[in-house]
Every structure is written in structure tokens, then in C-alpha cells.
């Protein structure tokens, strides 16, 4: 009836780094997308 399991935090560090890296890459793309000036139509001034 042992429900306690030992988790080594150093075994999951690679996955955490990949998740963090993918988050920052997506965050940079989101900021670049949101900071673009709006496109102008050919007929407008």
C-alpha cells in the first residue's frame, strides 16, 4: 500500500527545458505578430 513514488527532478529537466524553449519561441512570434503595423489597402490613403 505504498502510494508514495520518488521522482528525481533531474530526470525531467530535459523535458522542462524543451517546454520552456518552445514557449519562448512561440512568445517571440506572438509579439512580432502583434506589433506589426496594419496592412493598408491600395485605395486608401
Rosetta blueprint (number, residue, H / E / L):
1 X L
2 X L
3 X L
4 X L
5 X L
6 X L
7 X L
8 X L
9 X L
10 X L
11 X L
12 X L
13 X H
14 X H
15 X H
16 X H
17 X H
18 X H
19 X H
20 X H
21 X H
22 X H
23 X H
24 X H
25 X H
26 X H
27 X H
28 X H
29 X H
30 X H
31 X H
32 X H
33 X H
34 X H
35 X L
36 X L
37 X L
38 X L
39 X L
40 X L
41 X L
42 X L
43 X L
44 X L
45 X L
